[in-house]
Amino acid sequence: MQITINGSLRDVPDHVTVRELVAYLGLGNGPVAVEINREIIPRADHATRKVSNGDAVEVVHFVGGG
């Protein structure tokens, strides 16, 4: 299916959850914030919230530093 991730159209597996999408994008090792169609998805819902064809997804990956 096709979704927009951070402004870019991408093909991703069908019926993917937010958690699976984050892992697919290679961001599973650190904290992330995810928004779908301008709705923030709580981390507790990442394992059950499905992403649908045509969704607009914003993913912010936090990086530590100093």
PDB file of N, CA, C, O and CB in Angstrom:
ATOM      1  N   MET A   1       0.844  -1.177   0.000  1.00  0.00           N
ATOM      2  CA  MET A   1       0.000   0.000   0.000  1.00  0.00           C
ATOM      3  C   MET A   1       0.885   1.233   0.000  1.00  0.00           C
ATOM      4  O   MET A   1       2.071   1.153   0.319  1.00  0.00           O
ATOM      5  CB  MET A   1      -0.958   0.002   1.214  1.00  0.00           C
ATOM      6  N   GLN A   2       0.309   2.376  -0.358  1.00  0.00           N
ATOM      7  CA  GLN A   2       1.072   3.614  -0.385  1.00  0.00           C
ATOM      8  C   GLN A   2       0.570   4.569   0.700  1.00  0.00           C
ATOM      9  O   GLN A   2      -0.631   4.781   0.871  1.00  0.00           O
ATOM     10  CB  GLN A   2       0.979   4.275  -1.773  1.00  0.00           C
ATOM     11  N   ILE A   3       1.537   5.133   1.423  1.00  0.00           N
ATOM     12  CA  ILE A   3       1.244   6.155   2.422  1.00  0.00           C
ATOM     13  C   ILE A   3       2.273   7.273   2.256  1.00  0.00           C
ATOM     14  O   ILE A   3       3.302   7.093   1.604  1.00  0.00           O
ATOM     15  CB  ILE A   3       1.271   5.560   3.885  1.00  0.00           C
ATOM     16  N   THR A   4       1.988   8.398   2.838  1.00  0.00           N
ATOM     17  CA  THR A   4       2.943   9.499   2.832  1.00  0.00           C
ATOM     18  C   THR A   4       3.625   9.522   4.193  1.00  0.00           C
ATOM     19  O   THR A   4       2.961   9.638   5.223  1.00  0.00           O
ATOM     20  CB  THR A   4       2.244  10.871   2.518  1.00  0.00           C
ATOM     21  N   ILE A   5       4.945   9.413   4.197  1.00  0.00           N
ATOM     22  CA  ILE A   5       5.717   9.439   5.443  1.00  0.00           C
ATOM     23  C   ILE A   5       6.601  10.669   5.415  1.00  0.00           C
ATOM     24  O   ILE A   5       7.461  10.814   4.546  1.00  0.00           O
ATOM     25  CB  ILE A   5       6.570   8.135   5.625  1.00  0.00           C
ATOM     26  N   ASN A   6       6.383  11.552   6.375  1.00  0.00           N
ATOM     27  CA  ASN A   6       7.153  12.793   6.471  1.00  0.00           C
ATOM     28  C   ASN A   6       7.233  13.518   5.128  1.00  0.00           C
ATOM     29  O   ASN A   6       8.284  14.034   4.748  1.00  0.00           O
ATOM     30  CB  ASN A   6       8.558  12.498   6.984  1.00  0.00           C
ATOM     31  N   GLY A   7       6.098  13.547   4.415  1.00  0.00           N
ATOM     32  CA  GLY A   7       6.007  14.288   3.175  1.00  0.00           C
ATOM     33  C   GLY A   7       6.399  13.542   1.919  1.00  0.00           C
ATOM     34  O   GLY A   7       6.287  14.093   0.824  1.00  0.00           O
ATOM     35  N   SER A   8       6.860  12.291   2.040  1.00  0.00           N
ATOM     36  CA  SER A   8       7.283  11.506   0.872  1.00  0.00           C
ATOM     37  C   SER A   8       6.393  10.290   0.700  1.00  0.00           C
ATOM     38  O   SER A   8       6.126   9.571   1.663  1.00  0.00           O
ATOM     39  CB  SER A   8       8.754  11.070   1.009  1.00  0.00           C
ATOM     40  N   LEU A   9       5.931  10.055  -0.525  1.00  0.00           N
ATOM     41  CA  LEU A   9       5.113   8.888  -0.820  1.00  0.00           C
ATOM     42  C   LEU A   9       5.977   7.637  -0.752  1.00  0.00           C
ATOM     43  O   LEU A   9       7.050   7.577  -1.352  1.00  0.00           O
ATOM     44  CB  LEU A   9       4.443   9.018  -2.209  1.00  0.00           C
ATOM     45  N   ARG A  10       5.498   6.639  -0.014  1.00  0.00           N
ATOM     46  CA  ARG A  10       6.274   5.396   0.177  1.00  0.00           C
ATOM     47  C   ARG A  10       5.363   4.189   0.047  1.00  0.00           C
ATOM     48  O   ARG A  10       4.182   4.250   0.390  1.00  0.00           O
ATOM     49  CB  ARG A  10       6.979   5.386   1.561  1.00  0.00           C
ATOM     50  N   ASP A  11       5.914   3.102  -0.447  1.00  0.00           N
ATOM     51  CA  ASP A  11       5.228   1.810  -0.439  1.00  0.00           C
ATOM     52  C   ASP A  11       5.628   1.088   0.838  1.00  0.00           C
ATOM     53  O   ASP A  11       6.809   1.002   1.175  1.00  0.00           O
ATOM     54  CB  ASP A  11       5.581   0.955  -1.714  1.00  0.00           C
ATOM     55  N   VAL A  12       4.628   0.570   1.545  1.00  0.00           N
ATOM     56  CA  VAL A  12       4.869  -0.189   2.777  1.00  0.00           C
ATOM     57  C   VAL A  12       3.985  -1.435   2.737  1.00  0.00           C
ATOM     58  O   VAL A  12       3.032  -1.490   1.960  1.00  0.00           O
ATOM     59  CB  VAL A  12       4.572   0.683   4.065  1.00  0.00           C
ATOM     60  N   PRO A  13       4.291  -2.436   3.567  1.00  0.00           N
ATOM     61  CA  PRO A  13       3.464  -3.639   3.584  1.00  0.00           C
ATOM     62  C   PRO A  13       2.009  -3.328   3.974  1.00  0.00           C
ATOM     63  O   PRO A  13       1.743  -2.409   4.749  1.00  0.00           O
ATOM     64  CB  PRO A  13       4.056  -4.664   4.553  1.00  0.00           C
ATOM     65  N   ASP A  14       1.087  -4.105   3.424  1.00  0.00           N
ATOM     66  CA  ASP A  14      -0.326  -3.958   3.770  1.00  0.00           C
ATOM     67  C   ASP A  14      -0.570  -4.351   5.223  1.00  0.00           C
ATOM     68  O   ASP A  14       0.145  -5.177   5.790  1.00  0.00           O
ATOM     69  CB  ASP A  14      -1.200  -4.809   2.837  1.00  0.00           C
ATOM     70  N   HIS A  15      -1.595  -3.740   5.812  1.00  0.00           N
ATOM     71  CA  HIS A  15      -2.089  -4.080   7.155  1.00  0.00           C
ATOM     72  C   HIS A  15      -1.038  -3.936   8.251  1.00  0.00           C
ATOM     73  O   HIS A  15      -1.073  -4.667   9.240  1.00  0.00           O
ATOM     74  CB  HIS A  15      -2.608  -5.489   7.159  1.00  0.00           C
ATOM     75  N   VAL A  16      -0.120  -3.015   8.086  1.00  0.00           N
ATOM     76  CA  VAL A  16       0.954  -2.811   9.056  1.00  0.00           C
ATOM     77  C   VAL A  16       0.432  -1.990  10.243  1.00  0.00           C
ATOM     78  O   VAL A  16      -0.383  -1.083  10.073  1.00  0.00           O
ATOM     79  CB  VAL A  16       2.169  -2.100   8.390  1.00  0.00           C
ATOM     80  N   THR A  17       0.914  -2.325  11.446  1.00  0.00           N
ATOM     81  CA  THR A  17       0.607  -1.504  12.616  1.00  0.00           C
ATOM     82  C   THR A  17       1.646  -0.392  12.725  1.00  0.00           C
ATOM     83  O   THR A  17       2.662  -0.414  12.030  1.00  0.00           O
ATOM     84  CB  THR A  17       0.577  -2.367  13.916  1.00  0.00           C
ATOM     85  N   VAL A  18       1.392   0.560  13.583  1.00  0.00           N
ATOM     86  CA  VAL A  18       2.359   1.638  13.796  1.00  0.00           C
ATOM     87  C   VAL A  18       3.688   1.056  14.261  1.00  0.00           C
ATOM     88  O   VAL A  18       4.740   1.456  13.764  1.00  0.00           O
ATOM     89  CB  VAL A  18       1.825   2.662  14.828  1.00  0.00           C
ATOM     90  N   ARG A  19       3.659   0.133  15.190  1.00  0.00           N
ATOM     91  CA  ARG A  19       4.905  -0.471  15.693  1.00  0.00           C
ATOM     92  C   ARG A  19       5.658  -1.172  14.565  1.00  0.00           C
ATOM     93  O   ARG A  19       6.878  -1.042  14.462  1.00  0.00           O
ATOM     94  CB  ARG A  19       4.603  -1.476  16.833  1.00  0.00           C
ATOM     95  N   GLU A  20       4.942  -1.915  13.717  1.00  0.00           N
ATOM     96  CA  GLU A  20       5.580  -2.601  12.601  1.00  0.00           C
ATOM     97  C   GLU A  20       6.142  -1.599  11.591  1.00  0.00           C
ATOM     98  O   GLU A  20       7.210  -1.822  11.021  1.00  0.00           O
ATOM     99  CB  GLU A  20       4.582  -3.542  11.916  1.00  0.00           C
ATOM    100  N   LEU A  21       5.431  -0.507  11.372  1.00  0.00           N
ATOM    101  CA  LEU A  21       5.911   0.524  10.457  1.00  0.00           C
ATOM    102  C   LEU A  21       7.199   1.154  10.975  1.00  0.00           C
ATOM    103  O   LEU A  21       8.142   1.365  10.213  1.00  0.00           O
ATOM    104  CB  LEU A  21       4.841   1.601  10.255  1.00  0.00           C
ATOM    105  N   VAL A  22       7.237   1.449  12.251  1.00  0.00           N
ATOM    106  CA  VAL A  22       8.434   2.041  12.850  1.00  0.00           C
ATOM    107  C   VAL A  22       9.617   1.085  12.690  1.00  0.00           C
ATOM    108  O   VAL A  22      10.721   1.522  12.363  1.00  0.00           O
ATOM    109  CB  VAL A  22       8.196   2.369  14.353  1.00  0.00           C
ATOM    110  N   ALA A  23       9.402  -0.203  12.913  1.00  0.00           N
ATOM    111  CA  ALA A  23      10.471  -1.188  12.734  1.00  0.00           C
ATOM    112  C   ALA A  23      10.870  -1.287  11.259  1.00  0.00           C
ATOM    113  O   ALA A  23      12.057  -1.374  10.946  1.00  0.00           O
ATOM    114  CB  ALA A  23      10.026  -2.572  13.262  1.00  0.00           C
ATOM    115  N   TYR A  24       9.899  -1.275  10.361  1.00  0.00           N
ATOM    116  CA  TYR A  24      10.151  -1.340   8.923  1.00  0.00           C
ATOM    117  C   TYR A  24      11.028  -0.171   8.472  1.00  0.00           C
ATOM    118  O   TYR A  24      11.879  -0.323   7.596  1.00  0.00           O
ATOM    119  CB  TYR A  24       8.824  -1.341   8.144  1.00  0.00           C
ATOM    120  N   LEU A  25      10.812   0.987   9.078  1.00  0.00           N
ATOM    121  CA  LEU A  25      11.594   2.180   8.747  1.00  0.00           C
ATOM    122  C   LEU A  25      12.965   2.189   9.416  1.00  0.00           C
ATOM    123  O   LEU A  25      13.767   3.092   9.176  1.00  0.00           O
ATOM    124  CB  LEU A  25      10.830   3.422   9.146  1.00  0.00           C
ATOM    125  N   GLY A  26      13.240   1.182  10.260  1.00  0.00           N
ATOM    126  CA  GLY A  26      14.533   1.089  10.929  1.00  0.00           C
ATOM    127  C   GLY A  26      14.654   1.987  12.140  1.00  0.00           C
ATOM    128  O   GLY A  26      15.763   2.333  12.548  1.00  0.00           O
ATOM    129  N   LEU A  27      13.520   2.371  12.725  1.00  0.00           N
ATOM    130  CA  LEU A  27      13.532   3.286  13.865  1.00  0.00           C
ATOM    131  C   LEU A  27      13.080   2.617  15.159  1.00  0.00           C
ATOM    132  O   LEU A  27      12.673   3.303  16.098  1.00  0.00           O
ATOM    133  CB  LEU A  27      12.648   4.478  13.577  1.00  0.00           C
ATOM    134  N   GLY A  28      13.145   1.303  15.221  1.00  0.00           N
ATOM    135  CA  GLY A  28      12.639   0.569  16.376  1.00  0.00           C
ATOM    136  C   GLY A  28      13.508   0.627  17.610  1.00  0.00           C
ATOM    137  O   GLY A  28      13.079   0.167  18.669  1.00  0.00           O
ATOM    138  N   ASN A  29      14.715   1.171  17.525  1.00  0.00           N
ATOM    139  CA  ASN A  29      15.630   1.140  18.666  1.00  0.00           C
ATOM    140  C   ASN A  29      15.506   2.330  19.613  1.00  0.00           C
ATOM    141  O   ASN A  29      16.056   2.289  20.713  1.00  0.00           O
ATOM    142  CB  ASN A  29      17.025   1.066  18.169  1.00  0.00           C
ATOM    143  N   GLY A  30      14.822   3.354  19.229  1.00  0.00           N
ATOM    144  CA  GLY A  30      14.745   4.540  20.079  1.00  0.00           C
ATOM    145  C   GLY A  30      13.318   5.051  20.177  1.00  0.00           C
ATOM    146  O   GLY A  30      12.419   4.549  19.502  1.00  0.00           O
ATOM    147  N   PRO A  31      13.119   6.045  21.017  1.00  0.00           N
ATOM    148  CA  PRO A  31      11.767   6.590  21.162  1.00  0.00           C
ATOM    149  C   PRO A  31      11.353   7.369  19.910  1.00  0.00           C
ATOM    150  O   PRO A  31      12.155   8.090  19.316  1.00  0.00           O
ATOM    151  CB  PRO A  31      11.686   7.500  22.402  1.00  0.00           C
ATOM    152  N   VAL A  32      10.099   7.211  19.529  1.00  0.00           N
ATOM    153  CA  VAL A  32       9.543   7.929  18.383  1.00  0.00           C
ATOM    154  C   VAL A  32       8.181   8.497  18.751  1.00  0.00           C
ATOM    155  O   VAL A  32       7.500   7.985  19.639  1.00  0.00           O
ATOM    156  CB  VAL A  32       9.431   7.002  17.147  1.00  0.00           C
ATOM    157  N   ALA A  33       7.800   9.542  18.068  1.00  0.00           N
ATOM    158  CA  ALA A  33       6.445  10.080  18.140  1.00  0.00           C
ATOM    159  C   ALA A  33       5.840   9.882  16.757  1.00  0.00           C
ATOM    160  O   ALA A  33       6.490  10.136  15.743  1.00  0.00           O
ATOM    161  CB  ALA A  33       6.428  11.612  18.583  1.00  0.00           C
ATOM    162  N   VAL A  34       4.583   9.424  16.723  1.00  0.00           N
ATOM    163  CA  VAL A  34       3.924   9.130  15.452  1.00  0.00           C
ATOM    164  C   VAL A  34       2.586   9.851  15.397  1.00  0.00           C
ATOM    165  O   VAL A  34       1.813   9.856  16.355  1.00  0.00           O
ATOM    166  CB  VAL A  34       3.731   7.604  15.266  1.00  0.00           C
ATOM    167  N   GLU A  35       2.341  10.456  14.246  1.00  0.00           N
ATOM    168  CA  GLU A  35       1.078  11.137  13.987  1.00  0.00           C
ATOM    169  C   GLU A  35       0.526  10.576  12.683  1.00  0.00           C
ATOM    170  O   GLU A  35       1.245  10.459  11.691  1.00  0.00           O
ATOM    171  CB  GLU A  35       1.261  12.703  13.914  1.00  0.00           C
ATOM    172  N   ILE A  36      -0.764  10.230  12.696  1.00  0.00           N
ATOM    173  CA  ILE A  36      -1.424   9.758  11.481  1.00  0.00           C
ATOM    174  C   ILE A  36      -2.580  10.689  11.194  1.00  0.00           C
ATOM    175  O   ILE A  36      -3.467  10.878  12.026  1.00  0.00           O
ATOM    176  CB  ILE A  36      -1.913   8.278  11.623  1.00  0.00           C
ATOM    177  N   ASN A  37      -2.561  11.266  10.008  1.00  0.00           N
ATOM    178  CA  ASN A  37      -3.618  12.192   9.596  1.00  0.00           C
ATOM    179  C   ASN A  37      -3.884  13.257  10.659  1.00  0.00           C
ATOM    180  O   ASN A  37      -5.026  13.556  11.010  1.00  0.00           O
ATOM    181  CB  ASN A  37      -4.905  11.424   9.299  1.00  0.00           C
ATOM    182  N   ARG A  38      -2.773  13.818  11.158  1.00  0.00           N
ATOM    183  CA  ARG A  38      -2.795  14.902  12.158  1.00  0.00           C
ATOM    184  C   ARG A  38      -3.304  14.478  13.538  1.00  0.00           C
ATOM    185  O   ARG A  38      -3.660  15.333  14.349  1.00  0.00           O
ATOM    186  CB  ARG A  38      -3.650  16.026  11.652  1.00  0.00           C
ATOM    187  N   GLU A  39      -3.344  13.191  13.812  1.00  0.00           N
ATOM    188  CA  GLU A  39      -3.729  12.669  15.124  1.00  0.00           C
ATOM    189  C   GLU A  39      -2.521  11.977  15.746  1.00  0.00           C
ATOM    190  O   GLU A  39      -1.971  11.040  15.167  1.00  0.00           O
ATOM    191  CB  GLU A  39      -4.941  11.682  15.011  1.00  0.00           C
ATOM    192  N   ILE A  40      -2.111  12.436  16.920  1.00  0.00           N
ATOM    193  CA  ILE A  40      -0.989  11.797  17.617  1.00  0.00           C
ATOM    194  C   ILE A  40      -1.445  10.431  18.117  1.00  0.00           C
ATOM    195  O   ILE A  40      -2.501  10.297  18.736  1.00  0.00           O
ATOM    196  CB  ILE A  40      -0.474  12.683  18.805  1.00  0.00           C
ATOM    197  N   ILE A  41      -0.629   9.430  17.835  1.00  0.00           N
ATOM    198  CA  ILE A  41      -0.949   8.068  18.249  1.00  0.00           C
ATOM    199  C   ILE A  41      -0.160   7.763  19.515  1.00  0.00           C
ATOM    200  O   ILE A  41       1.069   7.710  19.480  1.00  0.00           O
ATOM    201  CB  ILE A  41      -0.626   7.033  17.118  1.00  0.00           C
ATOM    202  N   PRO A  42      -0.859   7.561  20.639  1.00  0.00           N
ATOM    203  CA  PRO A  42      -0.149   7.256  21.886  1.00  0.00           C
ATOM    204  C   PRO A  42       0.697   5.985  21.755  1.00  0.00           C
ATOM    205  O   PRO A  42       0.304   5.035  21.078  1.00  0.00           O
ATOM    206  CB  PRO A  42      -1.149   7.101  23.041  1.00  0.00           C
ATOM    207  N   ARG A  43       1.833   5.980  22.393  1.00  0.00           N
ATOM    208  CA  ARG A  43       2.735   4.824  22.325  1.00  0.00           C
ATOM    209  C   ARG A  43       2.026   3.523  22.727  1.00  0.00           C
ATOM    210  O   ARG A  43       2.321   2.464  22.174  1.00  0.00           O
ATOM    211  CB  ARG A  43       3.953   5.053  23.230  1.00  0.00           C
ATOM    212  N   ALA A  44       1.108   3.597  23.673  1.00  0.00           N
ATOM    213  CA  ALA A  44       0.373   2.412  24.114  1.00  0.00           C
ATOM    214  C   ALA A  44      -0.476   1.810  22.988  1.00  0.00           C
ATOM    215  O   ALA A  44      -0.850   0.639  23.059  1.00  0.00           O
ATOM    216  CB  ALA A  44      -0.519   2.765  25.301  1.00  0.00           C
ATOM    217  N   ASP A  45      -0.779   2.596  21.955  1.00  0.00           N
ATOM    218  CA  ASP A  45      -1.602   2.120  20.839  1.00  0.00           C
ATOM    219  C   ASP A  45      -0.782   1.692  19.625  1.00  0.00           C
ATOM    220  O   ASP A  45      -1.354   1.225  18.640  1.00  0.00           O
ATOM    221  CB  ASP A  45      -2.571   3.197  20.429  1.00  0.00           C
ATOM    222  N   HIS A  46       0.525   1.836  19.668  1.00  0.00           N
ATOM    223  CA  HIS A  46       1.362   1.527  18.509  1.00  0.00           C
ATOM    224  C   HIS A  46       1.238   0.069  18.062  1.00  0.00           C
ATOM    225  O   HIS A  46       1.327  -0.206  16.865  1.00  0.00           O
ATOM    226  CB  HIS A  46       2.809   1.837  18.825  1.00  0.00           C
ATOM    227  N   ALA A  47       1.038  -0.858  18.973  1.00  0.00           N
ATOM    228  CA  ALA A  47       0.977  -2.277  18.618  1.00  0.00           C
ATOM    229  C   ALA A  47      -0.354  -2.659  17.974  1.00  0.00           C
ATOM    230  O   ALA A  47      -0.435  -3.686  17.300  1.00  0.00           O
ATOM    231  CB  ALA A  47       1.208  -3.127  19.852  1.00  0.00           C
ATOM    232  N   THR A  48      -1.396  -1.852  18.168  1.00  0.00           N
ATOM    233  CA  THR A  48      -2.712  -2.222  17.660  1.00  0.00           C
ATOM    234  C   THR A  48      -3.244  -1.289  16.579  1.00  0.00           C
ATOM    235  O   THR A  48      -4.128  -1.684  15.818  1.00  0.00           O
ATOM    236  CB  THR A  48      -3.681  -2.265  18.786  1.00  0.00           C
ATOM    237  N   ARG A  49      -2.739  -0.079  16.491  1.00  0.00           N
ATOM    238  CA  ARG A  49      -3.246   0.900  15.517  1.00  0.00           C
ATOM    239  C   ARG A  49      -2.721   0.566  14.138  1.00  0.00           C
ATOM    240  O   ARG A  49      -1.510   0.551  13.919  1.00  0.00           O
ATOM    241  CB  ARG A  49      -2.841   2.343  15.910  1.00  0.00           C
ATOM    242  N   LYS A  50      -3.619   0.297  13.206  1.00  0.00           N
ATOM    243  CA  LYS A  50      -3.248  -0.039  11.835  1.00  0.00           C
ATOM    244  C   LYS A  50      -3.082   1.231  11.006  1.00  0.00           C
ATOM    245  O   LYS A  50      -3.759   2.234  11.235  1.00  0.00           O
ATOM    246  CB  LYS A  50      -4.305  -0.963  11.198  1.00  0.00           C
ATOM    247  N   VAL A  51      -2.183   1.169  10.056  1.00  0.00           N
ATOM    248  CA  VAL A  51      -1.993   2.232   9.083  1.00  0.00           C
ATOM    249  C   VAL A  51      -2.767   1.825   7.830  1.00  0.00           C
ATOM    250  O   VAL A  51      -2.716   0.667   7.416  1.00  0.00           O
ATOM    251  CB  VAL A  51      -0.459   2.477   8.773  1.00  0.00           C
ATOM    252  N   SER A  52      -3.482   2.774   7.228  1.00  0.00           N
ATOM    253  CA  SER A  52      -4.312   2.489   6.061  1.00  0.00           C
ATOM    254  C   SER A  52      -3.733   3.125   4.805  1.00  0.00           C
ATOM    255  O   SER A  52      -3.004   4.115   4.866  1.00  0.00           O
ATOM    256  CB  SER A  52      -5.737   2.983   6.288  1.00  0.00           C
ATOM    257  N   ASN A  53      -4.074   2.536   3.675  1.00  0.00           N
ATOM    258  CA  ASN A  53      -3.655   3.074   2.387  1.00  0.00           C
ATOM    259  C   ASN A  53      -4.056   4.544   2.286  1.00  0.00           C
ATOM    260  O   ASN A  53      -5.196   4.903   2.583  1.00  0.00           O
ATOM    261  CB  ASN A  53      -4.272   2.259   1.226  1.00  0.00           C
ATOM    262  N   GLY A  54      -3.126   5.385   1.869  1.00  0.00           N
ATOM    263  CA  GLY A  54      -3.399   6.806   1.705  1.00  0.00           C
ATOM    264  C   GLY A  54      -3.185   7.658   2.941  1.00  0.00           C
ATOM    265  O   GLY A  54      -3.305   8.881   2.866  1.00  0.00           O
ATOM    266  N   ASP A  55      -2.872   7.047   4.081  1.00  0.00           N
ATOM    267  CA  ASP A  55      -2.639   7.816   5.306  1.00  0.00           C
ATOM    268  C   ASP A  55      -1.432   8.730   5.159  1.00  0.00           C
ATOM    269  O   ASP A  55      -0.483   8.427   4.436  1.00  0.00           O
ATOM    270  CB  ASP A  55      -2.441   6.877   6.499  1.00  0.00           C
ATOM    271  N   ALA A  56      -1.492   9.849   5.859  1.00  0.00           N
ATOM    272  CA  ALA A  56      -0.355  10.763   5.979  1.00  0.00           C
ATOM    273  C   ALA A  56       0.251  10.554   7.360  1.00  0.00           C
ATOM    274  O   ALA A  56      -0.387  10.833   8.376  1.00  0.00           O
ATOM    275  CB  ALA A  56      -0.787  12.268   5.763  1.00  0.00           C
ATOM    276  N   VAL A  57       1.478  10.065   7.393  1.00  0.00           N
ATOM    277  CA  VAL A  57       2.141   9.689   8.638  1.00  0.00           C
ATOM    278  C   VAL A  57       3.338  10.601   8.852  1.00  0.00           C
ATOM    279  O   VAL A  57       4.125  10.834   7.934  1.00  0.00           O
ATOM    280  CB  VAL A  57       2.579   8.196   8.616  1.00  0.00           C
ATOM    281  N   GLU A  58       3.469  11.109  10.054  1.00  0.00           N
ATOM    282  CA  GLU A  58       4.654  11.869  10.455  1.00  0.00           C
ATOM    283  C   GLU A  58       5.338  11.076  11.562  1.00  0.00           C
ATOM    284  O   GLU A  58       4.698  10.689  12.540  1.00  0.00           O
ATOM    285  CB  GLU A  58       4.281  13.334  10.934  1.00  0.00           C
ATOM    286  N   VAL A  59       6.617  10.839  11.411  1.00  0.00           N
ATOM    287  CA  VAL A  59       7.389  10.091  12.405  1.00  0.00           C
ATOM    288  C   VAL A  59       8.557  10.965  12.835  1.00  0.00           C
ATOM    289  O   VAL A  59       9.333  11.437  12.003  1.00  0.00           O
ATOM    290  CB  VAL A  59       7.890   8.709  11.835  1.00  0.00           C
ATOM    291  N   VAL A  60       8.675  11.176  14.143  1.00  0.00           N
ATOM    292  CA  VAL A  60       9.793  11.927  14.695  1.00  0.00           C
ATOM    293  C   VAL A  60      10.597  10.977  15.563  1.00  0.00           C
ATOM    294  O   VAL A  60      10.067  10.395  16.510  1.00  0.00           O
ATOM    295  CB  VAL A  60       9.308  13.173  15.510  1.00  0.00           C
ATOM    296  N   HIS A  61      11.872  10.818  15.247  1.00  0.00           N
ATOM    297  CA  HIS A  61      12.778   9.942  15.981  1.00  0.00           C
ATOM    298  C   HIS A  61      13.683  10.802  16.846  1.00  0.00           C
ATOM    299  O   HIS A  61      14.380  11.683  16.343  1.00  0.00           O
ATOM    300  CB  HIS A  61      13.612   9.049  15.014  1.00  0.00           C
ATOM    301  N   PHE A  62      13.673  10.549  18.132  1.00  0.00           N
ATOM    302  CA  PHE A  62      14.461  11.351  19.051  1.00  0.00           C
ATOM    303  C   PHE A  62      15.885  10.802  19.135  1.00  0.00           C
ATOM    304  O   PHE A  62      16.100   9.597  19.269  1.00  0.00           O
ATOM    305  CB  PHE A  62      13.806  11.379  20.446  1.00  0.00           C
ATOM    306  N   VAL A  63      16.840  11.708  19.054  1.00  0.00           N
ATOM    307  CA  VAL A  63      18.253  11.336  19.107  1.00  0.00           C
ATOM    308  C   VAL A  63      18.902  12.086  20.253  1.00  0.00           C
ATOM    309  O   VAL A  63      18.791  13.308  20.350  1.00  0.00           O
ATOM    310  CB  VAL A  63      18.977  11.642  17.759  1.00  0.00           C
ATOM    311  N   GLY A  64      19.579  11.351  21.119  1.00  0.00           N
ATOM    312  CA  GLY A  64      20.268  11.979  22.249  1.00  0.00           C
ATOM    313  C   GLY A  64      21.600  12.568  21.815  1.00  0.00           C
ATOM    314  O   GLY A  64      22.165  12.186  20.790  1.00  0.00           O
ATOM    315  N   GLY A  65      22.068  13.463  22.583  1.00  0.00           N
ATOM    316  CA  GLY A  65      23.368  14.063  22.278  1.00  0.00           C
ATOM    317  C   GLY A  65      23.756  15.041  23.377  1.00  0.00           C
ATOM    318  O   GLY A  65      23.042  15.202  24.366  1.00  0.00           O
ATOM    319  N   GLY A  66      24.846  15.659  23.196  1.00  0.00           N
ATOM    320  CA  GLY A  66      25.243  16.579  24.238  1.00  0.00           C
ATOM    321  C   GLY A  66      26.339  17.502  23.837  1.00  0.00           C
ATOM    322  O   GLY A  66      26.768  18.335  24.635  1.00  0.00           O
TER     323      GLY A  66
END
